[in-house]
Amino acid sequence: MKKIATIAALALTFATMAGAEPFRLIVSDAETPLVPNSVMELAERGGYFDRVGVDVEFVRVEQSPMVMTALRAGEGEMANVALESLLQATAAGATDLRGVMSPNKALPYLIAGRGVSAPADLAGKRFGIGRVGSVDHLLSMRVLAEAGVDVAGLELVALGQPQARAQALLAGQIDATTMGIGSFTAIDDDPQVKVLVDTDAYYKAAPILSKLNVVRSETLETRRAEVEAVIEALVLAARDFQSDPQKWVAAMQEARPDVPESDLQMLAKAFSGAWTVNGGLSRGELQAAQAWLHEGEDFKGMTPAPLDAFADLGPLEAVLARLGTSDAGDTAWH
C-alpha cells in the first residue's frame, strides 16, 4: 500500500507541475556558453527537463548584474548569479533569496597575455577586468598575488564580458586578462597570445565557489517540486556529460555549430571532473567562499550572514536522496 501511495503522490505532483506556468530560468548568456554552465541549456535541448516533468523557459538578460535584478523583480523563478551578488543583496536587507544548487561552481578561468610570457612580466601593465569588484577581478587579484605579482601596480581596465576582454587583448588595448578556456579558444591562434596562468593553477590559487542558482523563498514555498525537478535534471545531465564527454560534444555541435569540433573536444577533456554531478553545493564550500569574499573591500565592515539566510540545501538533499551521490565529478580544476 505504501508503494502505491508513493506512486500516486508522484503522479499527482507531476500532474500539478504539468499544469503550472513555465518555470523561468534567468541567465545572462546570449547563447550556449563554452563552459560547464552549458549544462543548463543542454538539459533543455536534450529533454532532461521533460524527463522530470518540468516546463523550463529561459529568460535572457544582457549583463550579469541584471540577473539578480530580474529575479527580485519576479521575472523568473530561478537565476544563475555570482555568489557575491547574492551575499551583497542579503547584506543590503534581502531576506527572501536562497541559493539551492550550482551548475558551474568554479569557472574554468585562465589568465592570458599578449606580448608577455609570464606573470612576472605584468608589473605596471594593463589588466582587463569585467568591472571593479566582479568575480573575475576579485579572483584574478588573488591568483596574481599568489604568483608574485604586485597587483597594486596593475592598471585595471574595466571592459565587461570575457569576449570583449579577449578582443581588447588581441587589439593591444590591454596586456593581459582573465577569461574562460572557451573564450580563449577564439584567440589562441595569435602567436603572441600566451597562457600565463592555466586553469589548474588558477583554481589552486583561488578554489572559491563563484556561481550558483538562486530562487526566492516564495518559489520554494509554492513551487518546490519544480525547483527539485530542475535540480534533478541538471544533475542527471551533468552525470551523463561526466560519464561520456562525447555526449557534451555532440550536444554542443548542435547548439554551437560555429565552434570547431577540435575546440569542443579540447574543452570536453578540460571539463572532466568538473561537472557538478552532486549539485555543486555544500555548506562547507559556501562558508569558505563567503569568508573569502568578506576579506574584500566590497564587504568591508559587514558581518557575514548566517548560511540559512541565503541558502537552502533542502531541495538538493532531497534530489540526492533519490538519485544517490556520485564520486565521478564535482571537484573542479585541480
MARFIFI-868152 format. One line per field, with one value per residue: residue in one letter; x, y negated, z of N, C-alpha, C in turn. Coordinates in steps of 0.05 Angstrom, whole numbers, plus 5000, padded with zeros to 4 digits. Layout:
! residues N
rest	(A;...)
npx	(X;...)
npy	(Y;...)
npz	(Z;...)
capx	(X;...)
capy	(Y;...)
capz	(Z;...)
cpx	(X;...)
cpy	(Y;...)
cpz	(Z;...)
END
This chain:
! residues 334
rest	(M;K;K;I;A;T;I;A;A;L;A;L;T;F;A;T;M;A;G;A;E;P;F;R;L;I;V;S;D;A;E;T;P;L;V;P;N;S;V;M;E;L;A;E;R;G;G;Y;F;D;R;V;G;V;D;V;E;F;V;R;V;E;Q;S;P;M;V;M;T;A;L;R;A;G;E;G;E;M;A;N;V;A;L;E;S;L;L;Q;A;T;A;A;G;A;T;D;L;R;G;V;M;S;P;N;K;A;L;P;Y;L;I;A;G;R;G;V;S;A;P;A;D;L;A;G;K;R;F;G;I;G;R;V;G;S;V;D;H;L;L;S;M;R;V;L;A;E;A;G;V;D;V;A;G;L;E;L;V;A;L;G;Q;P;Q;A;R;A;Q;A;L;L;A;G;Q;I;D;A;T;T;M;G;I;G;S;F;T;A;I;D;D;D;P;Q;V;K;V;L;V;D;T;D;A;Y;Y;K;A;A;P;I;L;S;K;L;N;V;V;R;S;E;T;L;E;T;R;R;A;E;V;E;A;V;I;E;A;L;V;L;A;A;R;D;F;Q;S;D;P;Q;K;W;V;A;A;M;Q;E;A;R;P;D;V;P;E;S;D;L;Q;M;L;A;K;A;F;S;G;A;W;T;V;N;G;G;L;S;R;G;E;L;Q;A;A;Q;A;W;L;H;E;G;E;D;F;K;G;M;T;P;A;P;L;D;A;F;A;D;L;G;P;L;E;A;V;L;A;R;L;G;T;S;D;A;G;D;T;A;W;H)
npx	(5016;5039;5077;5042;5016;5058;5071;5024;5026;5070;5052;5010;5040;5070;5029;5008;5052;5054;5010;5024;5048;5104;5168;5213;5279;5331;5385;5449;5474;5478;5479;5490;5539;5611;5627;5622;5573;5540;5509;5458;5428;5435;5410;5358;5355;5367;5324;5321;5294;5242;5240;5237;5191;5183;5169;5211;5231;5274;5299;5331;5380;5419;5467;5508;5500;5446;5417;5405;5373;5330;5310;5293;5254;5214;5215;5229;5236;5282;5352;5417;5470;5525;5559;5576;5539;5492;5505;5515;5464;5437;5464;5446;5396;5359;5316;5293;5319;5350;5404;5406;5431;5488;5506;5554;5601;5655;5687;5721;5772;5828;5889;5908;5958;5985;6042;6070;6104;6102;6074;6106;6120;6081;6083;6062;6031;5973;5913;5857;5791;5725;5692;5704;5707;5681;5671;5713;5752;5762;5779;5822;5859;5875;5898;5940;5970;5986;6021;6062;6058;6056;5998;5977;6003;5983;5949;5884;5833;5767;5725;5680;5645;5677;5687;5692;5737;5774;5777;5797;5847;5871;5872;5910;5897;5898;5943;5938;5889;5834;5798;5749;5765;5739;5729;5782;5795;5780;5819;5868;5898;5931;5999;6024;5995;5992;5984;5986;5972;5947;5885;5886;5925;5902;5854;5876;5900;5856;5809;5750;5680;5640;5593;5522;5455;5397;5336;5273;5244;5189;5182;5204;5166;5118;5129;5161;5168;5179;5227;5260;5256;5282;5334;5345;5344;5388;5429;5426;5439;5491;5517;5514;5546;5594;5605;5607;5640;5633;5579;5569;5600;5572;5522;5536;5554;5507;5483;5521;5543;5581;5629;5691;5699;5746;5759;5716;5726;5774;5756;5718;5752;5780;5740;5730;5715;5698;5643;5582;5561;5537;5505;5536;5540;5553;5552;5602;5633;5603;5609;5664;5674;5643;5670;5719;5703;5687;5734;5746;5742;5689;5658;5675;5675;5625;5583;5586;5530;5487;5488;5437;5409;5416;5418;5390;5394;5360;5325;5364;5387;5344;5338;5387;5380;5343;5370;5420;5490;5548;5616;5644;5654;5646;5690;5718;5774;5836)
npy	(5024;4976;4967;4960;4914;4878;4876;4856;4805;4783;4782;4745;4700;4691;4683;4636;4602;4604;4574;4523;4455;4439;4454;4406;4393;4352;4325;4298;4308;4301;4341;4412;4425;4436;4467;4506;4489;4492;4536;4524;4503;4544;4585;4571;4574;4628;4654;4666;4636;4645;4699;4702;4677;4620;4556;4514;4448;4403;4341;4286;4239;4179;4167;4192;4168;4154;4200;4215;4171;4180;4228;4212;4178;4211;4234;4284;4352;4377;4362;4356;4335;4294;4312;4269;4230;4249;4250;4195;4174;4198;4175;4124;4126;4162;4215;4258;4292;4350;4394;4454;4493;4508;4504;4493;4486;4470;4430;4445;4413;4378;4341;4299;4271;4220;4209;4214;4261;4287;4286;4251;4212;4175;4130;4065;4066;4065;4091;4128;4127;4149;4113;4068;4103;4147;4219;4242;4202;4201;4255;4259;4222;4246;4293;4273;4247;4291;4311;4278;4226;4155;4132;4083;4048;4055;4032;4027;4044;4035;4075;4106;4163;4229;4239;4188;4172;4208;4193;4141;4154;4178;4133;4102;4067;4080;4115;4164;4211;4242;4300;4349;4416;4430;4381;4369;4404;4378;4341;4363;4373;4332;4319;4288;4290;4317;4367;4348;4363;4424;4464;4502;4482;4433;4447;4474;4432;4401;4430;4422;4423;4395;4385;4395;4424;4388;4379;4348;4344;4349;4379;4428;4442;4446;4473;4517;4570;4564;4536;4576;4612;4585;4582;4637;4651;4623;4646;4699;4690;4669;4714;4749;4722;4723;4778;4793;4756;4746;4740;4689;4661;4674;4652;4598;4588;4584;4542;4501;4493;4460;4468;4499;4571;4591;4555;4563;4615;4609;4577;4611;4649;4617;4604;4650;4682;4636;4629;4616;4663;4675;4633;4590;4558;4545;4539;4528;4509;4463;4432;4425;4396;4351;4330;4316;4277;4237;4216;4178;4111;4097;4119;4098;4087;4110;4158;4227;4261;4311;4378;4400;4356;4344;4389;4453;4518;4559;4576;4596;4636;4670;4687;4714;4754;4785;4798;4816;4807;4786;4802;4783;4732;4661;4635;4594;4556;4585)
npz	(5000;5015;4974;4930;4946;4945;4891;4871;4895;4870;4817;4822;4836;4789;4753;4773;4765;4709;4695;4710;4705;4660;4686;4698;4680;4693;4657;4636;4590;4520;4484;4482;4529;4528;4572;4634;4652;4610;4616;4634;4590;4554;4580;4571;4515;4509;4530;4584;4624;4608;4619;4674;4683;4683;4658;4629;4617;4587;4608;4583;4600;4589;4617;4670;4724;4720;4725;4778;4790;4756;4777;4829;4815;4799;4749;4736;4761;4779;4782;4753;4787;4811;4871;4902;4889;4910;4965;4973;4964;5006;5049;5042;5060;5037;5048;5025;4989;4964;4955;4918;4888;4845;4779;4759;4794;4798;4754;4692;4691;4662;4657;4607;4564;4521;4485;4531;4573;4621;4688;4719;4684;4684;4714;4726;4681;4635;4656;4640;4665;4684;4714;4769;4828;4807;4798;4767;4773;4830;4840;4804;4823;4870;4850;4818;4857;4887;4850;4854;4834;4837;4852;4863;4831;4780;4721;4720;4675;4660;4623;4614;4590;4580;4525;4503;4530;4511;4457;4463;4482;4437;4405;4427;4468;4520;4564;4589;4613;4647;4629;4609;4590;4544;4518;4507;4466;4421;4409;4410;4365;4352;4351;4389;4434;4498;4549;4614;4666;4677;4677;4718;4754;4765;4792;4837;4863;4876;4900;4899;4908;4859;4829;4830;4832;4845;4882;4899;4965;4964;4918;4933;4970;4941;4893;4900;4884;4830;4833;4855;4812;4770;4791;4793;4739;4720;4749;4729;4675;4681;4702;4659;4620;4647;4650;4596;4556;4502;4493;4510;4473;4425;4436;4440;4389;4361;4388;4383;4327;4305;4330;4324;4320;4341;4381;4416;4431;4459;4501;4526;4547;4583;4619;4647;4707;4730;4725;4757;4788;4835;4847;4861;4909;4977;5048;5071;5027;5013;5060;5063;5016;5026;5070;5046;5008;5043;5058;5022;4994;4982;5021;5067;5136;5143;5174;5167;5140;5169;5144;5132;5119;5067;5036;5019;5026;5025;4980;4943;4974;4979;4925;4918;4955;4928;4880;4896;4911;4873;4857;4816;4797;4807;4829;4808;4780;4788)
capx	(5000;5057;5088;5021;5011;5080;5068;5001;5034;5088;5035;4996;5060;5077;5005;5006;5073;5048;4990;5034;5062;5132;5188;5231;5307;5344;5413;5460;5487;5462;5479;5501;5567;5632;5635;5604;5547;5524;5491;5430;5415;5436;5389;5333;5357;5368;5300;5324;5273;5218;5241;5229;5164;5181;5169;5230;5233;5297;5296;5358;5386;5444;5490;5506;5487;5417;5404;5393;5351;5307;5299;5279;5230;5195;5215;5236;5235;5309;5372;5445;5483;5550;5555;5579;5514;5473;5514;5511;5435;5430;5474;5431;5369;5342;5312;5278;5336;5363;5419;5397;5450;5506;5513;5581;5611;5681;5691;5748;5787;5857;5898;5923;5972;5995;6067;6083;6107;6100;6061;6125;6123;6057;6087;6055;6017;5944;5899;5829;5772;5697;5687;5716;5691;5669;5683;5738;5770;5770;5794;5847;5879;5885;5915;5965;5986;5999;6042;6083;6053;6047;5973;5971;6016;5970;5930;5859;5816;5741;5716;5656;5645;5702;5691;5702;5765;5791;5782;5815;5874;5881;5876;5932;5887;5907;5966;5930;5862;5823;5776;5744;5780;5723;5735;5810;5798;5774;5841;5894;5913;5950;6023;6033;5978;6002;5972;6004;5964;5927;5861;5893;5939;5883;5836;5891;5905;5831;5788;5726;5654;5636;5566;5502;5428;5382;5307;5261;5231;5162;5183;5208;5141;5096;5136;5185;5171;5193;5255;5274;5257;5303;5359;5348;5350;5416;5447;5426;5454;5519;5528;5517;5569;5618;5610;5612;5644;5624;5552;5571;5610;5551;5502;5547;5555;5480;5478;5541;5556;5602;5653;5703;5697;5771;5757;5697;5739;5793;5741;5707;5774;5786;5718;5728;5718;5686;5614;5571;5545;5522;5492;5555;5537;5555;5554;5630;5641;5590;5620;5692;5672;5633;5692;5739;5692;5685;5760;5749;5732;5660;5644;5689;5658;5600;5582;5576;5503;5486;5483;5409;5397;5420;5420;5372;5403;5339;5317;5386;5390;5321;5345;5409;5369;5330;5388;5445;5512;5568;5643;5657;5659;5642;5715;5730;5800;5858)
capy	(5000;4952;4962;4950;4887;4862;4873;4837;4778;4773;4776;4720;4678;4685;4672;4608;4588;4602;4553;4498;4437;4447;4447;4389;4393;4327;4327;4274;4317;4297;4367;4433;4418;4456;4473;4526;4476;4500;4558;4514;4501;4570;4600;4564;4585;4657;4666;4673;4623;4660;4725;4700;4665;4591;4539;4493;4427;4386;4311;4276;4211;4172;4165;4208;4155;4152;4225;4212;4151;4193;4248;4198;4165;4232;4240;4312;4367;4385;4346;4364;4310;4295;4313;4243;4215;4259;4240;4166;4169;4206;4155;4099;4129;4182;4238;4278;4304;4374;4410;4481;4512;4494;4519;4484;4473;4457;4425;4453;4389;4377;4314;4298;4245;4217;4195;4221;4291;4298;4267;4231;4191;4158;4107;4040;4070;4061;4117;4125;4140;4144;4088;4068;4119;4170;4244;4245;4183;4210;4279;4255;4208;4266;4311;4259;4243;4317;4315;4258;4201;4132;4125;4054;4033;4060;4013;4043;4033;4049;4079;4122;4192;4241;4237;4161;4171;4223;4176;4119;4165;4181;4106;4089;4047;4089;4133;4190;4211;4268;4309;4377;4431;4429;4355;4370;4419;4360;4323;4376;4375;4310;4329;4271;4295;4340;4372;4341;4379;4443;4468;4517;4464;4413;4458;4480;4407;4389;4451;4409;4424;4369;4380;4414;4418;4376;4376;4333;4361;4355;4401;4452;4449;4452;4489;4532;4594;4556;4530;4601;4624;4571;4592;4665;4652;4613;4667;4721;4682;4668;4741;4760;4710;4732;4806;4795;4729;4743;4731;4660;4652;4677;4632;4572;4585;4575;4515;4481;4503;4442;4475;4523;4595;4595;4539;4576;4639;4599;4567;4634;4660;4598;4603;4675;4680;4611;4628;4616;4688;4676;4608;4568;4540;4557;4519;4521;4492;4437;4417;4418;4375;4327;4319;4304;4252;4217;4204;4158;4084;4095;4128;4087;4078;4125;4183;4248;4271;4340;4393;4404;4331;4341;4415;4474;4542;4580;4587;4612;4660;4688;4698;4734;4777;4802;4808;4825;4789;4796;4794;4780;4704;4641;4628;4571;4560;4589)
capz	(5000;5016;4947;4913;4955;4936;4862;4868;4903;4849;4794;4828;4835;4761;4740;4782;4751;4681;4691;4720;4686;4656;4706;4684;4689;4683;4651;4622;4565;4496;4470;4499;4534;4526;4600;4645;4655;4587;4624;4636;4564;4541;4593;4557;4488;4510;4541;4613;4639;4601;4632;4702;4683;4688;4634;4635;4597;4592;4606;4579;4605;4575;4634;4695;4747;4716;4731;4805;4788;4743;4796;4850;4803;4793;4720;4734;4786;4787;4767;4757;4795;4826;4899;4914;4885;4930;4991;4974;4967;5033;5067;5039;5072;5025;5066;5011;4968;4974;4936;4921;4874;4827;4755;4750;4818;4793;4725;4682;4685;4659;4651;4581;4559;4493;4487;4556;4573;4648;4707;4729;4664;4685;4732;4714;4655;4635;4661;4634;4683;4678;4728;4795;4846;4794;4806;4753;4785;4856;4838;4790;4840;4888;4834;4811;4882;4893;4830;4860;4820;4854;4839;4867;4809;4755;4712;4715;4653;4661;4595;4612;4586;4571;4496;4499;4540;4492;4433;4472;4484;4410;4393;4441;4486;4547;4562;4599;4624;4655;4612;4609;4570;4519;4504;4498;4441;4399;4404;4414;4340;4352;4363;4411;4457;4514;4575;4636;4688;4666;4693;4742;4772;4773;4813;4861;4878;4884;4899;4911;4895;4847;4818;4839;4824;4868;4879;4921;4986;4955;4898;4949;4984;4923;4870;4909;4867;4805;4840;4857;4786;4755;4802;4785;4710;4716;4760;4710;4651;4688;4704;4632;4608;4660;4643;4568;4546;4474;4494;4512;4447;4406;4442;4434;4360;4353;4400;4374;4302;4298;4344;4313;4336;4355;4405;4434;4442;4479;4524;4539;4563;4605;4639;4661;4736;4740;4723;4784;4789;4861;4851;4863;4931;5003;5069;5074;5004;5016;5082;5056;4996;5039;5087;5028;4997;5064;5061;5002;5000;4978;5045;5090;5159;5144;5189;5150;5146;5173;5119;5127;5109;5037;5023;5028;5013;5027;4954;4933;4991;4971;4899;4921;4969;4908;4859;4906;4905;4854;4863;4789;4789;4828;4842;4795;4767;4807)
cpx	(5017;5068;5067;5015;5033;5078;5045;5009;5052;5071;5020;5015;5065;5053;5002;5027;5066;5028;4999;5044;5090;5149;5210;5259;5322;5374;5423;5473;5468;5459;5492;5530;5586;5644;5616;5576;5529;5505;5462;5416;5415;5416;5362;5333;5355;5344;5301;5302;5246;5217;5232;5203;5163;5185;5187;5231;5256;5290;5325;5360;5414;5469;5486;5493;5457;5403;5391;5370;5326;5294;5282;5254;5209;5194;5223;5235;5262;5329;5400;5460;5510;5544;5557;5554;5493;5480;5510;5481;5426;5439;5459;5402;5351;5340;5299;5293;5351;5378;5411;5415;5468;5512;5542;5596;5638;5685;5719;5764;5816;5864;5916;5935;5980;6020;6081;6084;6104;6086;6080;6128;6100;6060;6081;6039;5987;5930;5869;5812;5744;5689;5700;5697;5678;5684;5711;5760;5780;5787;5821;5868;5891;5905;5941;5982;6000;6022;6065;6081;6045;6021;5966;5983;6004;5952;5905;5842;5790;5730;5691;5661;5671;5707;5702;5731;5784;5798;5800;5844;5886;5887;5898;5923;5893;5929;5959;5902;5855;5800;5772;5759;5765;5729;5764;5812;5793;5798;5868;5910;5934;5976;6034;6017;5988;5986;5992;5998;5942;5905;5868;5906;5920;5865;5851;5896;5879;5808;5762;5701;5646;5607;5547;5474;5411;5353;5298;5247;5203;5162;5187;5182;5120;5103;5161;5189;5185;5222;5271;5277;5279;5330;5365;5356;5379;5436;5449;5443;5484;5532;5532;5541;5595;5625;5617;5615;5634;5594;5551;5580;5587;5529;5511;5549;5529;5475;5496;5556;5579;5629;5665;5702;5723;5771;5739;5710;5759;5778;5729;5728;5780;5765;5715;5733;5705;5656;5602;5550;5530;5510;5510;5554;5538;5558;5583;5640;5629;5603;5649;5692;5662;5655;5713;5728;5691;5713;5764;5736;5702;5645;5658;5670;5632;5603;5571;5548;5504;5478;5454;5395;5399;5421;5400;5380;5383;5331;5339;5389;5368;5327;5366;5400;5355;5350;5413;5467;5532;5595;5659;5664;5656;5667;5728;5759;5822;5875)
cpy	(4975;4946;4950;4921;4868;4856;4853;4809;4766;4765;4750;4697;4671;4674;4643;4591;4583;4580;4526;4480;4446;4437;4432;4388;4370;4331;4302;4282;4313;4323;4387;4429;4441;4462;4494;4515;4483;4522;4549;4514;4528;4589;4596;4577;4615;4670;4674;4661;4638;4687;4724;4684;4636;4576;4514;4473;4409;4356;4301;4246;4205;4173;4181;4194;4153;4178;4224;4193;4164;4213;4234;4184;4185;4239;4269;4325;4375;4369;4356;4338;4315;4296;4286;4226;4223;4249;4210;4159;4176;4185;4129;4102;4149;4206;4261;4292;4328;4388;4439;4502;4495;4512;4513;4471;4460;4454;4434;4430;4394;4347;4315;4271;4244;4199;4198;4251;4303;4277;4245;4208;4171;4133;4081;4042;4065;4088;4113;4140;4134;4116;4090;4083;4143;4196;4248;4227;4194;4235;4275;4241;4227;4284;4298;4253;4268;4322;4295;4232;4179;4122;4095;4037;4038;4037;4029;4029;4048;4050;4096;4151;4203;4238;4209;4159;4186;4207;4152;4129;4168;4154;4091;4067;4054;4109;4162;4188;4240;4275;4339;4391;4431;4404;4355;4384;4401;4342;4337;4381;4353;4319;4313;4275;4320;4342;4366;4357;4398;4449;4483;4498;4442;4423;4464;4454;4394;4410;4442;4415;4397;4364;4402;4406;4410;4375;4358;4352;4368;4378;4428;4461;4459;4470;4506;4557;4587;4548;4556;4614;4611;4581;4620;4667;4643;4633;4690;4714;4681;4695;4754;4749;4718;4761;4810;4767;4724;4735;4700;4648;4652;4656;4604;4567;4575;4547;4494;4492;4484;4449;4500;4547;4599;4579;4552;4601;4631;4591;4591;4647;4643;4598;4629;4672;4655;4610;4632;4639;4691;4649;4584;4550;4556;4534;4509;4503;4464;4420;4408;4395;4349;4314;4304;4277;4230;4205;4181;4131;4082;4103;4118;4077;4092;4151;4205;4258;4301;4354;4395;4379;4327;4367;4435;4499;4564;4592;4605;4638;4680;4702;4720;4758;4796;4814;4821;4805;4802;4786;4788;4752;4686;4632;4603;4577;4563;4613)
cpz	(5000;4989;4929;4920;4945;4906;4856;4874;4881;4824;4798;4826;4806;4746;4747;4767;4722;4675;4700;4698;4682;4679;4693;4696;4677;4680;4636;4596;4541;4480;4489;4504;4533;4553;4611;4650;4632;4594;4626;4610;4550;4554;4580;4529;4488;4522;4570;4630;4633;4616;4661;4705;4690;4662;4640;4611;4605;4589;4604;4585;4594;4592;4660;4718;4744;4722;4758;4805;4777;4762;4817;4840;4795;4764;4715;4761;4797;4770;4773;4762;4808;4856;4912;4911;4905;4958;4994;4978;4995;5053;5066;5050;5060;5043;5051;4989;4979;4951;4940;4907;4857;4803;4746;4773;4815;4763;4716;4672;4679;4654;4626;4578;4530;4495;4513;4558;4600;4666;4716;4710;4666;4702;4716;4689;4658;4636;4658;4654;4674;4689;4755;4814;4833;4803;4793;4765;4812;4855;4825;4807;4860;4874;4827;4835;4890;4874;4833;4846;4840;4841;4843;4844;4782;4747;4704;4695;4653;4632;4592;4607;4575;4541;4489;4508;4522;4467;4439;4474;4456;4398;4407;4461;4515;4543;4572;4610;4632;4636;4616;4587;4543;4504;4493;4471;4417;4391;4405;4388;4337;4365;4386;4437;4472;4539;4597;4661;4677;4686;4719;4763;4783;4796;4839;4877;4888;4882;4911;4894;4884;4838;4828;4829;4848;4861;4902;4940;4977;4935;4913;4962;4965;4900;4876;4892;4841;4810;4841;4829;4769;4765;4793;4756;4706;4727;4740;4685;4657;4691;4677;4618;4621;4652;4614;4556;4517;4472;4495;4485;4426;4410;4435;4404;4349;4363;4389;4349;4293;4311;4332;4331;4352;4381;4425;4446;4464;4504;4540;4557;4587;4627;4654;4691;4748;4739;4751;4786;4815;4867;4858;4888;4958;5023;5072;5052;5006;5038;5076;5035;5008;5056;5069;5017;5018;5070;5042;5010;4999;5004;5070;5111;5161;5159;5170;5159;5152;5148;5112;5117;5079;5023;5036;5013;5014;5001;4942;4948;4984;4945;4903;4937;4950;4889;4870;4898;4886;4862;4838;4782;4813;4842;4831;4786;4788;4797)
END
